[in-house]
């Protein structure tokens, strides 16, 4: 009886892993596509928030690919991958801040209609991916990092839409710059959470090997 239970549990775990792998592939392709759309639209509309979101989509596509690579590997390998992704998120946050400062200095006002249209498409994409990943949000640090990235992206897309409204209403670049700073803050906060979670897993794994 116990053997059958173990076989059943193993089968469920394998099925769950297979479903998660398929979801990651969908997320990878969706994020890669949105990166191309937003990088072109961001340059054309002179929007720092769209460019920031484009870079975020690129980072997430790389993150999903990395998650696919380490899926099924040891706890230590997955935790190290999480640390790498978290450091990328930190760099993304610093890059957004630097771009926002440059746009403030140049005084360029972005195109609000383009921001609104592309921001809406990005939001629909991220909400769809977040819905697929929701069941895996409480997994290991690697799964959690994927969920946090997707959640932050959806929040960032809402902020881009608000920025588009602000730019349209005021004729100023300030709403766009403010959103860029908010997105950078989200990236830094999530990165810290992932780094702490991954370190806990590494410490626990090291302790387990000692015993």
C-alpha positions as CSV (number, residue, x, y, z in Angstrom):
1,X,0.0,0.0,0.0
2,X,2.8,2.4,1.0
3,X,4.6,1.6,-2.2
4,X,1.6,2.5,-4.3
5,X,1.3,5.8,-2.4
6,X,4.9,6.6,-3.1
7,X,4.4,5.7,-6.8
8,X,1.3,7.9,-6.9
9,X,3.2,10.8,-5.3
10,X,6.1,10.4,-7.6
11,X,3.7,10.4,-10.6
12,X,2.0,13.6,-9.4
13,X,5.3,15.3,-8.9
14,X,6.5,14.3,-12.4
15,X,3.2,15.6,-13.9
16,X,3.5,18.9,-12.0
17,X,7.1,19.3,-13.2
18,X,6.1,18.7,-16.8
19,X,3.2,21.2,-16.6
20,X,5.6,23.8,-15.1
21,X,8.1,23.2,-17.8
22,X,5.4,23.8,-20.5
23,X,4.3,27.0,-18.7
24,X,7.9,28.3,-18.6
25,X,8.2,27.7,-22.4
26,X,5.0,29.7,-23.0
27,X,6.3,32.5,-20.7
28,X,9.7,32.5,-22.4
29,X,8.2,32.9,-25.9
30,X,5.6,35.6,-24.7
31,X,8.3,37.6,-23.0
32,X,10.7,37.4,-25.9
33,X,8.0,38.6,-28.3
34,X,7.0,41.5,-26.0
35,X,10.6,42.6,-25.6
36,X,10.8,43.1,-29.4
37,X,7.5,45.0,-29.5
38,X,8.4,47.3,-26.5
39,X,12.0,48.1,-27.6
40,X,10.8,49.3,-31.0
41,X,7.8,51.2,-29.5
42,X,9.9,52.6,-26.6
43,X,12.5,54.1,-29.0
44,X,9.8,55.4,-31.3
45,X,7.8,57.0,-28.5
46,X,10.8,58.2,-26.5
47,X,9.3,56.5,-23.4
48,X,11.7,55.5,-20.7
49,X,9.0,53.4,-18.9
50,X,8.4,51.4,-22.1
51,X,12.2,50.9,-22.6
52,X,12.4,49.8,-19.0
53,X,9.6,47.4,-19.5
54,X,11.3,46.1,-22.7
55,X,14.5,45.4,-20.8
56,X,12.4,43.7,-18.1
57,X,10.8,41.5,-20.7
58,X,14.2,40.6,-22.0
59,X,15.5,39.8,-18.5
60,X,12.4,37.7,-17.8
61,X,12.8,35.7,-21.0
62,X,16.4,34.9,-19.9
63,X,15.1,34.1,-16.4
64,X,12.6,31.6,-17.8
65,X,15.2,30.0,-19.9
66,X,17.5,29.7,-16.9
67,X,14.7,28.2,-14.9
68,X,14.1,25.6,-17.6
69,X,17.7,24.7,-17.5
70,X,18.0,24.2,-13.7
71,X,14.5,22.5,-13.3
72,X,15.1,19.1,-11.7
73,X,18.6,19.9,-10.5
74,X,19.8,20.0,-6.9
75,X,18.6,22.6,-4.4
76,X,22.1,24.2,-4.4
77,X,22.1,24.7,-8.2
78,X,18.6,26.1,-8.2
79,X,19.5,28.5,-5.4
80,X,22.6,29.7,-7.2
81,X,20.5,30.3,-10.3
82,X,18.1,32.3,-8.2
83,X,21.0,34.4,-6.9
84,X,22.1,35.1,-10.5
85,X,18.6,36.2,-11.5
86,X,18.3,38.4,-8.5
87,X,21.6,40.1,-9.3
88,X,20.3,40.7,-12.8
89,X,17.2,42.3,-11.4
90,X,19.4,44.6,-9.3
91,X,21.3,45.7,-12.4
92,X,18.0,46.2,-14.2
93,X,16.9,48.6,-11.4
94,X,20.1,50.6,-11.6
95,X,19.8,50.8,-15.4
96,X,16.3,52.1,-15.2
97,X,17.3,54.8,-12.8
98,X,20.2,55.9,-15.0
99,X,17.9,56.1,-18.0
100,X,15.3,58.1,-16.1
101,X,18.0,60.6,-15.1
102,X,19.1,60.9,-18.7
103,X,15.6,61.5,-20.0
104,X,15.1,64.1,-17.2
105,X,18.2,65.9,-18.4
106,X,17.3,65.8,-22.1
107,X,13.7,66.9,-21.4
108,X,12.1,64.7,-24.0
109,X,8.3,64.2,-23.7
110,X,7.1,60.7,-24.7
111,X,4.2,59.8,-27.0
112,X,1.3,59.0,-24.7
113,X,-1.0,57.1,-27.2
114,X,1.8,54.7,-28.0
115,X,2.6,54.1,-24.3
116,X,-1.1,53.3,-23.7
117,X,-1.5,50.9,-26.5
118,X,1.8,49.0,-26.0
119,X,1.3,49.1,-22.2
120,X,-2.1,47.5,-22.5
121,X,-0.7,44.7,-24.7
122,X,2.1,44.1,-22.2
123,X,-0.4,44.0,-19.3
124,X,-2.5,41.3,-21.0
125,X,0.6,39.3,-21.7
126,X,1.9,39.4,-18.1
127,X,-1.5,38.8,-16.5
128,X,-1.9,35.7,-18.7
129,X,1.6,34.4,-17.7
130,X,1.0,35.3,-14.0
131,X,-2.3,33.3,-14.1
132,X,-0.5,30.3,-15.4
133,X,2.3,30.6,-12.8
134,X,0.0,31.3,-9.8
135,X,-0.1,27.7,-8.7
136,X,3.7,27.5,-8.4
137,X,4.2,30.8,-6.5
138,X,5.1,29.0,-3.2
139,X,7.7,26.6,-4.6
140,X,11.5,26.9,-4.1
141,X,13.4,30.1,-4.5
142,X,13.7,29.5,-8.2
143,X,9.9,29.1,-8.7
144,X,9.3,32.0,-6.4
145,X,11.7,34.3,-8.3
146,X,9.8,33.4,-11.5
147,X,6.5,34.3,-9.9
148,X,7.8,37.5,-8.4
149,X,9.2,38.7,-11.7
150,X,5.9,38.1,-13.5
151,X,3.9,39.7,-10.7
152,X,6.1,42.8,-10.7
153,X,5.8,43.0,-14.5
154,X,2.0,43.1,-14.3
155,X,2.3,45.9,-11.7
156,X,4.8,47.7,-13.9
157,X,2.4,47.5,-16.9
158,X,-0.3,49.2,-14.8
159,X,2.1,51.9,-13.9
160,X,3.0,52.4,-17.6
161,X,-0.7,52.9,-18.4
162,X,-1.0,55.4,-15.5
163,X,2.1,57.2,-16.9
164,X,0.5,57.4,-20.3
165,X,-2.5,59.1,-18.8
166,X,-0.3,61.4,-16.9
167,X,1.8,62.4,-19.9
168,X,-1.3,62.9,-22.0
169,X,-2.9,65.1,-19.4
170,X,0.1,67.2,-18.4
171,X,2.2,67.2,-21.6
172,X,5.2,66.5,-19.3
173,X,7.7,63.7,-19.0
174,X,7.4,63.5,-15.2
175,X,4.8,60.7,-15.1
176,X,7.0,58.6,-17.4
177,X,10.1,59.2,-15.2
178,X,8.1,58.5,-12.0
179,X,7.0,55.1,-13.3
180,X,10.5,54.2,-14.3
181,X,11.7,54.9,-10.7
182,X,8.8,52.8,-9.3
183,X,9.7,49.9,-11.6
184,X,13.3,50.1,-10.5
185,X,12.2,50.0,-6.8
186,X,10.1,46.9,-7.5
187,X,13.0,45.2,-9.1
188,X,15.3,45.9,-6.2
189,X,12.8,44.8,-3.6
190,X,12.1,41.5,-5.3
191,X,15.8,40.9,-5.8
192,X,16.5,41.3,-2.1
193,X,13.6,38.8,-1.3
194,X,15.0,36.3,-3.7
195,X,18.6,36.6,-2.5
196,X,17.5,36.1,1.1
197,X,15.3,33.0,0.2
198,X,18.1,31.5,-1.9
199,X,20.7,32.0,0.9
200,X,18.3,30.2,3.3
201,X,18.1,27.3,0.9
202,X,21.9,27.2,0.5
203,X,22.4,27.3,4.3
204,X,19.9,24.5,4.8
205,X,21.4,22.4,2.1
206,X,24.9,22.8,3.5
207,X,23.6,21.9,7.0
208,X,21.9,18.8,5.6
209,X,25.2,17.6,3.9
210,X,27.0,18.0,7.2
211,X,24.6,15.7,8.9
